[in-house]
Each structure stands twice: as C-alpha cells, then as structure tokens.
Amino acid sequence: MCLGIPMQVVEINGFNARCQAKGVERDINLFMLQHDMPVAGEYVMVHVGYALQKMTEQDAQTTWELLDEIANAQANEPF
C-alpha cells in the first residue's frame, strides 16, 4: 500500500519546495506538477519526496483526520 501525505507549501525554489505538515518540514520535488505548479500556502499530496497533486485545504484537513483515526485505532490494538 502506498501512502500520500498532505503538506502545505511554505517556500518554492524552482522545482523544489519546502513543505510542512504537523510541525515537520521537508524538501519536496515539484517536477511532477510542472504544468500546474503550486504557490506558497497551497497544499500538495506528497509521496516519497514528490508532490503528486495539488489539493484543497479542506481535503488536506480531512485526510489528516482520517490518518489520525487510523493511527489511534492501531495504537489501541493488542499485539
């Protein structure tokens, strides 16, 4: 299973962006979005260091809520 993480673009330098999510910042490659480049403040879906698509803030928030629910459910399961 592949997992994409929503992140907010903080700064862009060419095809590289500094993005953040939940207090964590990462350098992300924007090459796959070269025909629809995001701007600072927008949200992108990130997988293995590459932004795959732009997304709305609401979609990013909903995704994080679902990911948090999954993490909490797994944390409460017995081994």
mmCIF file of the N, C-alpha and C atoms, coordinates in Angstrom:
data_MODEL
# 
_entry.id   MODEL 
# 
loop_
_atom_site.group_PDB 
_atom_site.id 
_atom_site.type_symbol 
_atom_site.label_atom_id 
_atom_site.label_alt_id 
_atom_site.label_comp_id 
_atom_site.label_asym_id 
_atom_site.label_entity_id 
_atom_site.label_seq_id 
_atom_site.pdbx_PDB_ins_code 
_atom_site.Cartn_x 
_atom_site.Cartn_y 
_atom_site.Cartn_z 
_atom_site.occupancy 
_atom_site.B_iso_or_equiv 
_atom_site.pdbx_formal_charge 
_atom_site.auth_seq_id 
_atom_site.auth_comp_id 
_atom_site.auth_asym_id 
_atom_site.auth_atom_id 
_atom_site.pdbx_PDB_model_num 
ATOM 1   N N  . MET A 1 1  ? 0.840   -1.173 0.000   1.00 0.00 ? 1  MET A N  1 
ATOM 2   C CA . MET A 1 1  ? 0.000   0.000  0.000   1.00 0.00 ? 1  MET A CA 1 
ATOM 3   C C  . MET A 1 1  ? 0.885   1.236  0.000   1.00 0.00 ? 1  MET A C  1 
ATOM 4   N N  . CYS A 1 2  ? 0.552   2.194  -0.813  1.00 0.00 ? 2  CYS A N  1 
ATOM 5   C CA . CYS A 1 2  ? 1.271   3.465  -0.865  1.00 0.00 ? 2  CYS A CA 1 
ATOM 6   C C  . CYS A 1 2  ? 0.494   4.485  -0.045  1.00 0.00 ? 2  CYS A C  1 
ATOM 7   N N  . LEU A 1 3  ? 1.220   5.408  0.557   1.00 0.00 ? 3  LEU A N  1 
ATOM 8   C CA . LEU A 1 3  ? 0.581   6.401  1.400   1.00 0.00 ? 3  LEU A CA 1 
ATOM 9   C C  . LEU A 1 3  ? 1.060   7.783  1.002   1.00 0.00 ? 3  LEU A C  1 
ATOM 10  N N  . GLY A 1 4  ? 0.131   8.642  0.652   1.00 0.00 ? 4  GLY A N  1 
ATOM 11  C CA . GLY A 1 4  ? 0.446   10.035 0.355   1.00 0.00 ? 4  GLY A CA 1 
ATOM 12  C C  . GLY A 1 4  ? 0.117   10.886 1.565   1.00 0.00 ? 4  GLY A C  1 
ATOM 13  N N  . ILE A 1 5  ? 0.935   11.872 1.822   1.00 0.00 ? 5  ILE A N  1 
ATOM 14  C CA . ILE A 1 5  ? 0.776   12.752 2.978   1.00 0.00 ? 5  ILE A CA 1 
ATOM 15  C C  . ILE A 1 5  ? 0.485   14.172 2.495   1.00 0.00 ? 5  ILE A C  1 
ATOM 16  N N  . PRO A 1 6  ? -0.576  14.784 2.979   1.00 0.00 ? 6  PRO A N  1 
ATOM 17  C CA . PRO A 1 6  ? -0.835  16.179 2.611   1.00 0.00 ? 6  PRO A CA 1 
ATOM 18  C C  . PRO A 1 6  ? 0.141   17.107 3.320   1.00 0.00 ? 6  PRO A C  1 
ATOM 19  N N  . MET A 1 7  ? 0.692   18.042 2.562   1.00 0.00 ? 7  MET A N  1 
ATOM 20  C CA . MET A 1 7  ? 1.622   19.008 3.134   1.00 0.00 ? 7  MET A CA 1 
ATOM 21  C C  . MET A 1 7  ? 1.327   20.389 2.551   1.00 0.00 ? 7  MET A C  1 
ATOM 22  N N  . GLN A 1 8  ? 1.626   21.420 3.329   1.00 0.00 ? 8  GLN A N  1 
ATOM 23  C CA . GLN A 1 8  ? 1.445   22.789 2.865   1.00 0.00 ? 8  GLN A CA 1 
ATOM 24  C C  . GLN A 1 8  ? 2.778   23.329 2.355   1.00 0.00 ? 8  GLN A C  1 
ATOM 25  N N  . VAL A 1 9  ? 2.731   23.945 1.198   1.00 0.00 ? 9  VAL A N  1 
ATOM 26  C CA . VAL A 1 9  ? 3.929   24.538 0.608   1.00 0.00 ? 9  VAL A CA 1 
ATOM 27  C C  . VAL A 1 9  ? 4.272   25.815 1.369   1.00 0.00 ? 9  VAL A C  1 
ATOM 28  N N  . VAL A 1 10 ? 5.507   25.892 1.842   1.00 0.00 ? 10 VAL A N  1 
ATOM 29  C CA . VAL A 1 10 ? 5.977   27.056 2.592   1.00 0.00 ? 10 VAL A CA 1 
ATOM 30  C C  . VAL A 1 10 ? 6.789   27.983 1.689   1.00 0.00 ? 10 VAL A C  1 
ATOM 31  N N  . GLU A 1 11 ? 7.650   27.388 0.872   1.00 0.00 ? 11 GLU A N  1 
ATOM 32  C CA . GLU A 1 11 ? 8.573   28.167 0.042   1.00 0.00 ? 11 GLU A CA 1 
ATOM 33  C C  . GLU A 1 11 ? 8.900   27.361 -1.208  1.00 0.00 ? 11 GLU A C  1 
ATOM 34  N N  . ILE A 1 12 ? 9.052   28.035 -2.340  1.00 0.00 ? 12 ILE A N  1 
ATOM 35  C CA . ILE A 1 12 ? 9.373   27.359 -3.597  1.00 0.00 ? 12 ILE A CA 1 
ATOM 36  C C  . ILE A 1 12 ? 10.657  27.947 -4.168  1.00 0.00 ? 12 ILE A C  1 
ATOM 37  N N  . ASN A 1 13 ? 11.507  27.048 -4.667  1.00 0.00 ? 13 ASN A N  1 
ATOM 38  C CA . ASN A 1 13 ? 12.739  27.430 -5.333  1.00 0.00 ? 13 ASN A CA 1 
ATOM 39  C C  . ASN A 1 13 ? 12.885  26.527 -6.559  1.00 0.00 ? 13 ASN A C  1 
ATOM 40  N N  . GLY A 1 14 ? 12.430  26.995 -7.703  1.00 0.00 ? 14 GLY A N  1 
ATOM 41  C CA . GLY A 1 14 ? 12.453  26.171 -8.919  1.00 0.00 ? 14 GLY A CA 1 
ATOM 42  C C  . GLY A 1 14 ? 11.489  25.012 -8.785  1.00 0.00 ? 14 GLY A C  1 
ATOM 43  N N  . PHE A 1 15 ? 12.005  23.783 -8.965  1.00 0.00 ? 15 PHE A N  1 
ATOM 44  C CA . PHE A 1 15 ? 11.174  22.587 -8.818  1.00 0.00 ? 15 PHE A CA 1 
ATOM 45  C C  . PHE A 1 15 ? 11.278  21.983 -7.421  1.00 0.00 ? 15 PHE A C  1 
ATOM 46  N N  . ASN A 1 16 ? 11.820  22.721 -6.485  1.00 0.00 ? 16 ASN A N  1 
ATOM 47  C CA . ASN A 1 16 ? 11.923  22.256 -5.105  1.00 0.00 ? 16 ASN A CA 1 
ATOM 48  C C  . ASN A 1 16 ? 11.083  23.148 -4.213  1.00 0.00 ? 16 ASN A C  1 
ATOM 49  N N  . ALA A 1 17 ? 10.485  22.537 -3.201  1.00 0.00 ? 17 ALA A N  1 
ATOM 50  C CA . ALA A 1 17 ? 9.666   23.299 -2.262  1.00 0.00 ? 17 ALA A CA 1 
ATOM 51  C C  . ALA A 1 17 ? 9.958   22.842 -0.847  1.00 0.00 ? 17 ALA A C  1 
ATOM 52  N N  . ARG A 1 18 ? 9.856   23.765 0.058   1.00 0.00 ? 18 ARG A N  1 
ATOM 53  C CA . ARG A 1 18 ? 9.891   23.446 1.478   1.00 0.00 ? 18 ARG A CA 1 
ATOM 54  C C  . ARG A 1 18 ? 8.427   23.333 1.887   1.00 0.00 ? 18 ARG A C  1 
ATOM 55  N N  . CYS A 1 19 ? 8.053   22.169 2.411   1.00 0.00 ? 19 CYS A N  1 
ATOM 56  C CA . CYS A 1 19 ? 6.668   21.917 2.796   1.00 0.00 ? 19 CYS A CA 1 
ATOM 57  C C  . CYS A 1 19 ? 6.611   21.507 4.259   1.00 0.00 ? 19 CYS A C  1 
ATOM 58  N N  . GLN A 1 20 ? 5.446   21.720 4.875   1.00 0.00 ? 20 GLN A N  1 
ATOM 59  C CA . GLN A 1 20 ? 5.303   21.356 6.278   1.00 0.00 ? 20 GLN A CA 1 
ATOM 60  C C  . GLN A 1 20 ? 3.957   20.688 6.511   1.00 0.00 ? 20 GLN A C  1 
ATOM 61  N N  . ALA A 1 21 ? 3.958   19.821 7.517   1.00 0.00 ? 21 ALA A N  1 
ATOM 62  C CA . ALA A 1 21 ? 2.744   19.161 7.978   1.00 0.00 ? 21 ALA A CA 1 
ATOM 63  C C  . ALA A 1 21 ? 2.949   18.750 9.422   1.00 0.00 ? 21 ALA A C  1 
ATOM 64  N N  . LYS A 1 22 ? 2.042   19.154 10.272  1.00 0.00 ? 22 LYS A N  1 
ATOM 65  C CA . LYS A 1 22 ? 2.075   18.780 11.692  1.00 0.00 ? 22 LYS A CA 1 
ATOM 66  C C  . LYS A 1 22 ? 3.409   19.115 12.349  1.00 0.00 ? 22 LYS A C  1 
ATOM 67  N N  . GLY A 1 23 ? 3.973   20.268 11.989  1.00 0.00 ? 23 GLY A N  1 
ATOM 68  C CA . GLY A 1 23 ? 5.211   20.721 12.602  1.00 0.00 ? 23 GLY A CA 1 
ATOM 69  C C  . GLY A 1 23 ? 6.482   20.142 12.013  1.00 0.00 ? 23 GLY A C  1 
ATOM 70  N N  . VAL A 1 24 ? 6.356   19.290 11.006  1.00 0.00 ? 24 VAL A N  1 
ATOM 71  C CA . VAL A 1 24 ? 7.521   18.683 10.362  1.00 0.00 ? 24 VAL A CA 1 
ATOM 72  C C  . VAL A 1 24 ? 7.706   19.330 8.994   1.00 0.00 ? 24 VAL A C  1 
ATOM 73  N N  . GLU A 1 25 ? 8.929   19.734 8.684   1.00 0.00 ? 25 GLU A N  1 
ATOM 74  C CA . GLU A 1 25 ? 9.223   20.327 7.374   1.00 0.00 ? 25 GLU A CA 1 
ATOM 75  C C  . GLU A 1 25 ? 10.092  19.382 6.554   1.00 0.00 ? 25 GLU A C  1 
ATOM 76  N N  . ARG A 1 26 ? 9.834   19.350 5.258   1.00 0.00 ? 26 ARG A N  1 
ATOM 77  C CA . ARG A 1 26 ? 10.592  18.507 4.330   1.00 0.00 ? 26 ARG A CA 1 
ATOM 78  C C  . ARG A 1 26 ? 10.803  19.270 3.030   1.00 0.00 ? 26 ARG A C  1 
ATOM 79  N N  . ASP A 1 27 ? 11.892  18.918 2.334   1.00 0.00 ? 27 ASP A N  1 
ATOM 80  C CA . ASP A 1 27 ? 12.124  19.419 0.983   1.00 0.00 ? 27 ASP A CA 1 
ATOM 81  C C  . ASP A 1 27 ? 11.448  18.451 0.025   1.00 0.00 ? 27 ASP A C  1 
ATOM 82  N N  . ILE A 1 28 ? 10.608  18.983 -0.849  1.00 0.00 ? 28 ILE A N  1 
ATOM 83  C CA . ILE A 1 28 ? 9.784   18.187 -1.754  1.00 0.00 ? 28 ILE A CA 1 
ATOM 84  C C  . ILE A 1 28 ? 10.067  18.592 -3.194  1.00 0.00 ? 28 ILE A C  1 
ATOM 85  N N  . ASN A 1 29 ? 10.091  17.609 -4.084  1.00 0.00 ? 29 ASN A N  1 
ATOM 86  C CA . ASN A 1 29 ? 10.295  17.857 -5.504  1.00 0.00 ? 29 ASN A CA 1 
ATOM 87  C C  . ASN A 1 29 ? 8.947   18.127 -6.169  1.00 0.00 ? 29 ASN A C  1 
ATOM 88  N N  . LEU A 1 30 ? 8.877   19.199 -6.945  1.00 0.00 ? 30 LEU A N  1 
ATOM 89  C CA . LEU A 1 30 ? 7.638   19.604 -7.620  1.00 0.00 ? 30 LEU A CA 1 
ATOM 90  C C  . LEU A 1 30 ? 7.618   19.253 -9.101  1.00 0.00 ? 30 LEU A C  1 
ATOM 91  N N  . PHE A 1 31 ? 8.600   18.514 -9.582  1.00 0.00 ? 31 PHE A N  1 
ATOM 92  C CA . PHE A 1 31 ? 8.726   18.268 -11.018 1.00 0.00 ? 31 PHE A CA 1 
ATOM 93  C C  . PHE A 1 31 ? 7.463   17.671 -11.622 1.00 0.00 ? 31 PHE A C  1 
ATOM 94  N N  . MET A 1 32 ? 6.784   16.791 -10.893 1.00 0.00 ? 32 MET A N  1 
ATOM 95  C CA . MET A 1 32 ? 5.585   16.150 -11.443 1.00 0.00 ? 32 MET A CA 1 
ATOM 96  C C  . MET A 1 32 ? 4.415   17.119 -11.567 1.00 0.00 ? 32 MET A C  1 
ATOM 97  N N  . LEU A 1 33 ? 4.537   18.306 -10.978 1.00 0.00 ? 33 LEU A N  1 
ATOM 98  C CA . LEU A 1 33 ? 3.492   19.324 -11.076 1.00 0.00 ? 33 LEU A CA 1 
ATOM 99  C C  . LEU A 1 33 ? 3.927   20.507 -11.935 1.00 0.00 ? 33 LEU A C  1 
ATOM 100 N N  . GLN A 1 34 ? 4.915   20.291 -12.790 1.00 0.00 ? 34 GLN A N  1 
ATOM 101 C CA . GLN A 1 34 ? 5.477   21.407 -13.548 1.00 0.00 ? 34 GLN A CA 1 
ATOM 102 C C  . GLN A 1 34 ? 4.461   22.126 -14.424 1.00 0.00 ? 34 GLN A C  1 
ATOM 103 N N  . HIS A 1 35 ? 3.348   21.464 -14.785 1.00 0.00 ? 35 HIS A N  1 
ATOM 104 C CA . HIS A 1 35 ? 2.340   22.112 -15.624 1.00 0.00 ? 35 HIS A CA 1 
ATOM 105 C C  . HIS A 1 35 ? 1.210   22.712 -14.796 1.00 0.00 ? 35 HIS A C  1 
ATOM 106 N N  . ASP A 1 36 ? 1.264   22.522 -13.488 1.00 0.00 ? 36 ASP A N  1 
ATOM 107 C CA . ASP A 1 36 ? 0.267   23.080 -12.577 1.00 0.00 ? 36 ASP A CA 1 
ATOM 108 C C  . ASP A 1 36 ? 0.949   23.376 -11.246 1.00 0.00 ? 36 ASP A C  1 
ATOM 109 N N  . MET A 1 37 ? 1.964   24.224 -11.284 1.00 0.00 ? 37 MET A N  1 
ATOM 110 C CA . MET A 1 37 ? 2.793   24.494 -10.112 1.00 0.00 ? 37 MET A CA 1 
ATOM 111 C C  . MET A 1 37 ? 1.983   25.121 -8.979  1.00 0.00 ? 37 MET A C  1 
ATOM 112 N N  . PRO A 1 38 ? 2.190   24.624 -7.777  1.00 0.00 ? 38 PRO A N  1 
ATOM 113 C CA . PRO A 1 38 ? 1.553   25.252 -6.624  1.00 0.00 ? 38 PRO A CA 1 
ATOM 114 C C  . PRO A 1 38 ? 2.287   26.536 -6.250  1.00 0.00 ? 38 PRO A C  1 
ATOM 115 N N  . VAL A 1 39 ? 1.663   27.315 -5.414  1.00 0.00 ? 39 VAL A N  1 
ATOM 116 C CA . VAL A 1 39 ? 2.290   28.514 -4.856  1.00 0.00 ? 39 VAL A CA 1 
ATOM 117 C C  . VAL A 1 39 ? 2.335   28.347 -3.341  1.00 0.00 ? 39 VAL A C  1 
ATOM 118 N N  . ALA A 1 40 ? 3.161   29.152 -2.692  1.00 0.00 ? 40 ALA A N  1 
ATOM 119 C CA . ALA A 1 40 ? 3.265   29.089 -1.238  1.00 0.00 ? 40 ALA A CA 1 
ATOM 120 C C  . ALA A 1 40 ? 1.886   29.256 -0.614  1.00 0.00 ? 40 ALA A C  1 
ATOM 121 N N  . GLY A 1 41 ? 1.592   28.399 0.354   1.00 0.00 ? 41 GLY A N  1 
ATOM 122 C CA . GLY A 1 41 ? 0.296   28.426 1.026   1.00 0.00 ? 41 GLY A CA 1 
ATOM 123 C C  . GLY A 1 41 ? -0.650  27.344 0.549   1.00 0.00 ? 41 GLY A C  1 
ATOM 124 N N  . GLU A 1 42 ? -0.434  26.825 -0.666  1.00 0.00 ? 42 GLU A N  1 
ATOM 125 C CA . GLU A 1 42 ? -1.293  25.760 -1.177  1.00 0.00 ? 42 GLU A CA 1 
ATOM 126 C C  . GLU A 1 42 ? -0.860  24.412 -0.602  1.00 0.00 ? 42 GLU A C  1 
ATOM 127 N N  . TYR A 1 43 ? -1.706  23.420 -0.783  1.00 0.00 ? 43 TYR A N  1 
ATOM 128 C CA . TYR A 1 43 ? -1.458  22.079 -0.270  1.00 0.00 ? 43 TYR A CA 1 
ATOM 129 C C  . TYR A 1 43 ? -1.194  21.115 -1.413  1.00 0.00 ? 43 TYR A C  1 
ATOM 130 N N  . VAL A 1 44 ? -0.309  20.153 -1.148  1.00 0.00 ? 44 VAL A N  1 
ATOM 131 C CA . VAL A 1 44 ? 0.008   19.117 -2.132  1.00 0.00 ? 44 VAL A CA 1 
ATOM 132 C C  . VAL A 1 44 ? 0.006   17.759 -1.447  1.00 0.00 ? 44 VAL A C  1 
ATOM 133 N N  . MET A 1 45 ? -0.277  16.720 -2.224  1.00 0.00 ? 45 MET A N  1 
ATOM 134 C CA . MET A 1 45 ? -0.177  15.345 -1.744  1.00 0.00 ? 45 MET A CA 1 
ATOM 135 C C  . MET A 1 45 ? 1.232   14.868 -2.051  1.00 0.00 ? 45 MET A C  1 
ATOM 136 N N  . VAL A 1 46 ? 1.959   14.394 -1.034  1.00 0.00 ? 46 VAL A N  1 
ATOM 137 C CA . VAL A 1 46 ? 3.366   14.036 -1.165  1.00 0.00 ? 46 VAL A CA 1 
ATOM 138 C C  . VAL A 1 46 ? 3.554   12.537 -0.947  1.00 0.00 ? 46 VAL A C  1 
ATOM 139 N N  . HIS A 1 47 ? 4.326   11.933 -1.827  1.00 0.00 ? 47 HIS A N  1 
ATOM 140 C CA . HIS A 1 47 ? 4.697   10.519 -1.691  1.00 0.00 ? 47 HIS A CA 1 
ATOM 141 C C  . HIS A 1 47 ? 6.173   10.384 -2.045  1.00 0.00 ? 47 HIS A C  1 
ATOM 142 N N  . VAL A 1 48 ? 6.932   9.797  -1.149  1.00 0.00 ? 48 VAL A N  1 
ATOM 143 C CA . VAL A 1 48 ? 8.389   9.583  -1.274  1.00 0.00 ? 48 VAL A CA 1 
ATOM 144 C C  . VAL A 1 48 ? 9.131   10.808 -1.815  1.00 0.00 ? 48 VAL A C  1 
ATOM 145 N N  . GLY A 1 49 ? 8.779   11.980 -1.273  1.00 0.00 ? 49 GLY A N  1 
ATOM 146 C CA . GLY A 1 49 ? 9.512   13.185 -1.610  1.00 0.00 ? 49 GLY A CA 1 
ATOM 147 C C  . GLY A 1 49 ? 9.049   13.917 -2.850  1.00 0.00 ? 49 GLY A C  1 
ATOM 148 N N  . TYR A 1 50 ? 7.995   13.441 -3.490  1.00 0.00 ? 50 TYR A N  1 
ATOM 149 C CA . TYR A 1 50 ? 7.474   14.086 -4.700  1.00 0.00 ? 50 TYR A CA 1 
ATOM 150 C C  . TYR A 1 50 ? 6.039   14.541 -4.473  1.00 0.00 ? 50 TYR A C  1 
ATOM 151 N N  . ALA A 1 51 ? 5.728   15.758 -4.879  1.00 0.00 ? 51 ALA A N  1 
ATOM 152 C CA . ALA A 1 51 ? 4.353   16.235 -4.857  1.00 0.00 ? 51 ALA A CA 1 
ATOM 153 C C  . ALA A 1 51 ? 3.630   15.623 -6.049  1.00 0.00 ? 51 ALA A C  1 
ATOM 154 N N  . LEU A 1 52 ? 2.531   14.923 -5.780  1.00 0.00 ? 52 LEU A N  1 
ATOM 155 C CA . LEU A 1 52 ? 1.801   14.225 -6.841  1.00 0.00 ? 52 LEU A CA 1 
ATOM 156 C C  . LEU A 1 52 ? 0.641   15.038 -7.391  1.00 0.00 ? 52 LEU A C  1 
ATOM 157 N N  . GLN A 1 53 ? 0.008   15.834 -6.533  1.00 0.00 ? 53 GLN A N  1 
ATOM 158 C CA . GLN A 1 53 ? -1.126  16.639 -6.983  1.00 0.00 ? 53 GLN A CA 1 
ATOM 159 C C  . GLN A 1 53 ? -1.374  17.748 -5.990  1.00 0.00 ? 53 GLN A C  1 
ATOM 160 N N  . LYS A 1 54 ? -2.007  18.817 -6.470  1.00 0.00 ? 54 LYS A N  1 
ATOM 161 C CA . LYS A 1 54 ? -2.438  19.879 -5.583  1.00 0.00 ? 54 LYS A CA 1 
ATOM 162 C C  . LYS A 1 54 ? -3.756  19.439 -4.950  1.00 0.00 ? 54 LYS A C  1 
ATOM 163 N N  . MET A 1 55 ? -4.039  19.977 -3.778  1.00 0.00 ? 55 MET A N  1 
ATOM 164 C CA . MET A 1 55 ? -5.295  19.652 -3.108  1.00 0.00 ? 55 MET A CA 1 
ATOM 165 C C  . MET A 1 55 ? -5.772  20.869 -2.323  1.00 0.00 ? 55 MET A C  1 
ATOM 166 N N  . THR A 1 56 ? -7.045  20.863 -1.977  1.00 0.00 ? 56 THR A N  1 
ATOM 167 C CA . THR A 1 56 ? -7.586  21.983 -1.205  1.00 0.00 ? 56 THR A CA 1 
ATOM 168 C C  . THR A 1 56 ? -7.201  21.825 0.267   1.00 0.00 ? 56 THR A C  1 
ATOM 169 N N  . GLU A 1 57 ? -7.280  22.923 0.992   1.00 0.00 ? 57 GLU A N  1 
ATOM 170 C CA . GLU A 1 57 ? -7.003  22.874 2.424   1.00 0.00 ? 57 GLU A CA 1 
ATOM 171 C C  . GLU A 1 57 ? -7.991  21.934 3.115   1.00 0.00 ? 57 GLU A C  1 
ATOM 172 N N  . GLN A 1 58 ? -9.248  21.959 2.692   1.00 0.00 ? 58 GLN A N  1 
ATOM 173 C CA . GLN A 1 58 ? -10.262 21.080 3.291   1.00 0.00 ? 58 GLN A CA 1 
ATOM 174 C C  . GLN A 1 58 ? -9.927  19.613 3.044   1.00 0.00 ? 58 GLN A C  1 
ATOM 175 N N  . ASP A 1 59 ? -9.515  19.270 1.825   1.00 0.00 ? 59 ASP A N  1 
ATOM 176 C CA . ASP A 1 59 ? -9.129  17.882 1.531   1.00 0.00 ? 59 ASP A CA 1 
ATOM 177 C C  . ASP A 1 59 ? -7.919  17.458 2.365   1.00 0.00 ? 59 ASP A C  1 
ATOM 178 N N  . ALA A 1 60 ? -6.968  18.370 2.538   1.00 0.00 ? 60 ALA A N  1 
ATOM 179 C CA . ALA A 1 60 ? -5.793  18.068 3.352   1.00 0.00 ? 60 ALA A CA 1 
ATOM 180 C C  . ALA A 1 60 ? -6.205  17.820 4.804   1.00 0.00 ? 60 ALA A C  1 
ATOM 181 N N  . GLN A 1 61 ? -7.082  18.664 5.350   1.00 0.00 ? 61 GLN A N  1 
ATOM 182 C CA . GLN A 1 61 ? -7.545  18.512 6.726   1.00 0.00 ? 61 GLN A CA 1 
ATOM 183 C C  . GLN A 1 61 ? -8.312  17.206 6.905   1.00 0.00 ? 61 GLN A C  1 
ATOM 184 N N  . THR A 1 62 ? -9.183  16.887 5.972   1.00 0.00 ? 62 THR A N  1 
ATOM 185 C CA . THR A 1 62 ? -9.949  15.645 6.048   1.00 0.00 ? 62 THR A CA 1 
ATOM 186 C C  . THR A 1 62 ? -9.022  14.436 6.005   1.00 0.00 ? 62 THR A C  1 
ATOM 187 N N  . THR A 1 63 ? -8.024  14.483 5.148   1.00 0.00 ? 63 THR A N  1 
ATOM 188 C CA . THR A 1 63 ? -7.058  13.380 5.053   1.00 0.00 ? 63 THR A CA 1 
ATOM 189 C C  . THR A 1 63 ? -6.315  13.201 6.364   1.00 0.00 ? 63 THR A C  1 
ATOM 190 N N  . TRP A 1 64 ? -5.865  14.314 6.973   1.00 0.00 ? 64 TRP A N  1 
ATOM 191 C CA . TRP A 1 64 ? -5.161  14.219 8.255   1.00 0.00 ? 64 TRP A CA 1 
ATOM 192 C C  . TRP A 1 64 ? -6.058  13.667 9.353   1.00 0.00 ? 64 TRP A C  1 
ATOM 193 N N  . GLU A 1 65 ? -7.326  14.028 9.348   1.00 0.00 ? 65 GLU A N  1 
ATOM 194 C CA . GLU A 1 65 ? -8.255  13.487 10.344  1.00 0.00 ? 65 GLU A CA 1 
ATOM 195 C C  . GLU A 1 65 ? -8.378  11.971 10.194  1.00 0.00 ? 65 GLU A C  1 
ATOM 196 N N  . LEU A 1 66 ? -8.479  11.510 8.957   1.00 0.00 ? 66 LEU A N  1 
ATOM 197 C CA . LEU A 1 66 ? -8.559  10.067 8.709   1.00 0.00 ? 66 LEU A CA 1 
ATOM 198 C C  . LEU A 1 66 ? -7.268  9.350  9.097   1.00 0.00 ? 66 LEU A C  1 
ATOM 199 N N  . LEU A 1 67 ? -6.129  9.929  8.757   1.00 0.00 ? 67 LEU A N  1 
ATOM 200 C CA . LEU A 1 67 ? -4.849  9.317  9.128   1.00 0.00 ? 67 LEU A CA 1 
ATOM 201 C C  . LEU A 1 67 ? -4.689  9.253  10.647  1.00 0.00 ? 67 LEU A C  1 
ATOM 202 N N  . ASP A 1 68 ? -5.139  10.299 11.347  1.00 0.00 ? 68 ASP A N  1 
ATOM 203 C CA . ASP A 1 68 ? -5.080  10.296 12.813  1.00 0.00 ? 68 ASP A CA 1 
ATOM 204 C C  . ASP A 1 68 ? -5.977  9.206  13.392  1.00 0.00 ? 68 ASP A C  1 
ATOM 205 N N  . GLU A 1 69 ? -7.171  9.017  12.819  1.00 0.00 ? 69 GLU A N  1 
ATOM 206 C CA . GLU A 1 69 ? -8.072  7.952  13.276  1.00 0.00 ? 69 GLU A CA 1 
ATOM 207 C C  . GLU A 1 69 ? -7.438  6.576  13.098  1.00 0.00 ? 69 GLU A C  1 
ATOM 208 N N  . ILE A 1 70 ? -6.807  6.362  11.970  1.00 0.00 ? 70 ILE A N  1 
ATOM 209 C CA . ILE A 1 70 ? -6.133  5.073  11.714  1.00 0.00 ? 70 ILE A CA 1 
ATOM 210 C C  . ILE A 1 70 ? -5.021  4.851  12.716  1.00 0.00 ? 70 ILE A C  1 
ATOM 211 N N  . ALA A 1 71 ? -4.202  5.870  12.946  1.00 0.00 ? 71 ALA A N  1 
ATOM 212 C CA . ALA A 1 71 ? -3.085  5.750  13.890  1.00 0.00 ? 71 ALA A CA 1 
ATOM 213 C C  . ALA A 1 71 ? -3.592  5.459  15.298  1.00 0.00 ? 71 ALA A C  1 
ATOM 214 N N  . ASN A 1 72 ? -4.652  6.142  15.716  1.00 0.00 ? 72 ASN A N  1 
ATOM 215 C CA . ASN A 1 72 ? -5.212  5.923  17.044  1.00 0.00 ? 72 ASN A CA 1 
ATOM 216 C C  . ASN A 1 72 ? -5.795  4.520  17.171  1.00 0.00 ? 72 ASN A C  1 
ATOM 217 N N  . ALA A 1 73 ? -6.462  4.039  16.144  1.00 0.00 ? 73 ALA A N  1 
ATOM 218 C CA . ALA A 1 73 ? -7.037  2.692  16.180  1.00 0.00 ? 73 ALA A CA 1 
ATOM 219 C C  . ALA A 1 73 ? -5.924  1.635  16.280  1.00 0.00 ? 73 ALA A C  1 
ATOM 220 N N  . GLN A 1 74 ? -4.854  1.836  15.530  1.00 0.00 ? 74 GLN A N  1 
ATOM 221 C CA . GLN A 1 74 ? -3.748  0.888  15.567  1.00 0.00 ? 74 GLN A CA 1 
ATOM 222 C C  . GLN A 1 74 ? -3.032  0.927  16.917  1.00 0.00 ? 74 GLN A C  1 
ATOM 223 N N  . ALA A 1 75 ? -2.931  2.098  17.524  1.00 0.00 ? 75 ALA A N  1 
ATOM 224 C CA . ALA A 1 75 ? -2.246  2.225  18.803  1.00 0.00 ? 75 ALA A CA 1 
ATOM 225 C C  . ALA A 1 75 ? -3.022  1.501  19.911  1.00 0.00 ? 75 ALA A C  1 
ATOM 226 N N  . ASN A 1 76 ? -4.332  1.380  19.756  1.00 0.00 ? 76 ASN A N  1 
ATOM 227 C CA . ASN A 1 76 ? -5.166  0.745  20.771  1.00 0.00 ? 76 ASN A CA 1 
ATOM 228 C C  . ASN A 1 76 ? -5.363  -0.742 20.547  1.00 0.00 ? 76 ASN A C  1 
ATOM 229 N N  . GLU A 1 77 ? -4.842  -1.288 19.458  1.00 0.00 ? 77 GLU A N  1 
ATOM 230 C CA . GLU A 1 77 ? -4.985  -2.716 19.193  1.00 0.00 ? 77 GLU A CA 1 
ATOM 231 C C  . GLU A 1 77 ? -3.934  -3.509 19.966  1.00 0.00 ? 77 GLU A C  1 
ATOM 232 N N  . PRO A 1 78 ? -4.344  -4.648 20.520  1.00 0.00 ? 78 PRO A N  1 
ATOM 233 C CA . PRO A 1 78 ? -3.345  -5.508 21.186  1.00 0.00 ? 78 PRO A CA 1 
ATOM 234 C C  . PRO A 1 78 ? -2.464  -6.175 20.148  1.00 0.00 ? 78 PRO A C  1 
ATOM 235 N N  . PHE A 1 79 ? -1.238  -6.462 20.536  1.00 0.00 ? 79 PHE A N  1 
ATOM 236 C CA . PHE A 1 79 ? -0.296  -7.085 19.609  1.00 0.00 ? 79 PHE A CA 1 
ATOM 237 C C  . PHE A 1 79 ? -0.551  -8.532 19.458  1.00 0.00 ? 79 PHE A C  1 
# 
